[in-house]
Amino acid sequence: MAKEVAPEDTTRKAAYDLWMKAPNPMVTLIKTIDVTGLVRYSRKNHMKFNMLMEYCIGRAASEIKEFYILPVGDKLIRYDRIAIDTIVRCRDGQIRYCDLDYCGDLYSFEIEYNKFIPETAEKCISRDLSEDRMVIGTSMIIDTVIDGAVGMYSGVFNNPFIIWGRYKRKRLRYYLSLSFQFHHTQMDGEEAGRFLELLQREINSLKKSPGKQKANNRLPENREEH
């Protein structure tokens, strides 16, 4: 569910006054994270790397209250659920977006990912859950290793957005550089930095989880994947 909240009833009142009418209120942080555990977990359990990344993003974001409040137009909207959005290259050559509900369960998330990403690519129709979920955007540039990316501010979408490319190997470890863009009204650098630290923690903890049976409706690898 989504509902409007008064800025003075949140911890974002000062940020609202400072940044809601700023010409460019977006901030971008760039960080390299160790994804060795994620790569190994992906291979061991035959699960897609990008799907696991999005799941860990959802787990980390769900622990930070600022992710549940988003500036929309000139209002602050509070949500009680999070969704992860994926940019999908469709069969007509154009891109669409596909929102996936984050419920906290890896195997439920995997089922959604393996169902709706190929469906979006085939039907060329975006899947939108933004009406009642705070959506975190993601985009994978899998053709190259990137050091970072700075997204544009359209003035329409204020959602946090994460971009990454291919992971790179250094000796026996794997590393991934990503950029995290967020609206300064939604959070400050402190919360954004904590999110990135939590993301690393979730990736590290995932590698300690025991392997489980694969989801029943697993679909073939899609072209968005490493």
N, C-alpha and C positions, 0 to 999 in steps of 0.2 A: 504494500500500500504506500502511496505517496501523498503527502499533505504539505501545504505551505506553512512555514513557521516564521514568526517575527524575528528579525536579526537579534533584537535585545533578549530574546529567550534562548539564545544559543551562545556558545563561546566564540562565535565568529563575528560579533557586532563590530569590533574595531576594524577587522579585515574587510568587512562589508563596506564600511564607510570609506576606507582607503582605496579599495581596488575594484569595486563594482563598475565604476565609470572610467577606469583607467584605459588608455588607448590599447595597451597590450598587457593584460593582467596575468598572462601565462608565464610560468617558470619551468625551466627544463633542467633536470639533473641527469648526468651521465655517469654510469658506474659499470665496472667490470666485475662479474660475479663468477664464482667457481661452480660449474654445473657438472662436475665429474660424477657425483652421485646420481644426478638426473639422467645422464647418458647411460650409465650402467643399469639403472633401474628400468629405463626404457628398453634396453636390449634384453635384459633378463626376463622381463614380463611381457615383451612384445607389445609395448604401448608406445604411442607416438610422442616424440619429444615435445613438440609444440603444445599438445594437449596437456602434458604434465606441467609445462611451464605455466599455462593459463590456470590450471588447478592450483598451483602454488601461489600464483598472484592472488587468486580469490581467497585462499586461506590467510595470506598475510594482510590483505586489505580488510578482511572481516574483523580483524582485531583492533582496528583503528577507527574510532567513532567518527572522525572527520569525513571518512569515505561515504558516510550515509547522509551527508548534507551536500547538496549541489546547487550552485547559482543557475537559475533558469530564467532567462530574460532579466527582469529586475527583481526577481523573487528568490527566496531561499526555499528549497524543497527538501523535506526530510523523507527518506525511504527506510523501509525495514528489511529490504533485500538487495542483493548485489547480483549483477550479471556481467559476464565477460564477453566482449565483442571481438569477433575475428573478421578481418578484411579478407574476402574470398575472390579469387579470380574465377570468373564464370565461363561457361562454354561459348558465350558470345564474344569473349575477349575483353569484356568490361569487368569492373569490380563491383561487388555488392558487400553488404555487411551481414553478419549472422550473430545474433545475441544468444548466449547460452546461460541458462540459469545456474547460479552457484548455490548448491545446497549443502556443501560440506563433505559429501561422500564422493570419493574418487571414482568409484565404478558407475555411479549414476551420472556423474559428469562425463565420463568416457562414453557412455551410451548416447548422451545428447550430442557430444562432439561428433561421433561417428555416424550419427543419423542426420543431423541438420547441416553440417558443413557440406557434405556431398549433395544434399538436397538443394541447398542454396546455389551451389555451382551448376547444377543441372537445370533447375527451374529459372535461374536468373532473377530471383525475387529475394529481397532482403528480409531477414527475420528480425522484428523490432520488439524488444521487451522494455523499452524505456519508459513506458507509461507508468509502471509501478515498480521499477527497479533502477538503482543507480548503476549505470553502465560504465565499465572500464574498457576503453578501446585498446586493441592490440593490433599490431601489424608486423609481419615477418618478411624481411628482405633476404630470402634464403639463397640468392645467387652469389652472395659475396659476404665476406667478413667486414663489419663496419666498426668504426671506433665510437660512433655516436650519431645522433640525428636530432634535429630541431624541427618540431612540427610547426605548422602555420596556425595562426589564430584567425578563425573565420568570423568570430562574433556571433555565431549561431550555436555551435556545440562547445560547452564549457567542461565537458567530461574529461577526466584524467585519461592519458593516452600513453601507451608503452610501445616502443619500437625496438626490434632486435634483428640481427642478421644471422649468419652462420656462426656456430661456435667454433673455436679454434683449439687445436691441441698443442700443449707445451709439455714435452716429456710425457709423463703418465697422467697429466691432468687436462681437463677441458675447461675452457673459459668462454664466457659470453658477455659482450658489451651491449648495454641497452640504454635507452633514453627514457626518462619518465617525465612527462609534461603534465602540469596540473594548474588549475586556476587558483590564484593566491587568495581569493575569498574563501575557497573550500578548505585550504590548509596552508600552513607555513612550512618553511624548510625543515623545521624540527620533526614535524609529523611525516613529511616526505622522506626524510632520512631514516626515520624509524621504520617506515614501510619497507625501504630497500634492505635494511638489516633483517627485518622479519622475513622478507622473501628469501634471503640467503639461509636463514635458519630453517625455513620450511623445506627448502631444497635439501639441506643437510639431513633433516629428520626423515625425509621420504626415503632416502637410501637405506635407512635402518629398518624400514617396514618389511615384513616378510612378503614374499611373492604370493599372489592369490590367483585364483582361477580367472581366466580371461572372461570378459563380458560376452554374453551369448550372441549378441548381434554385432560383433566387431565387423567392420567393413574394410575393404582393401585400403592401402595407403593412398592418400590423396596428394595432389601435386603441390600442396602448401607445405609439405613436410620435409624435414632434413633428410 
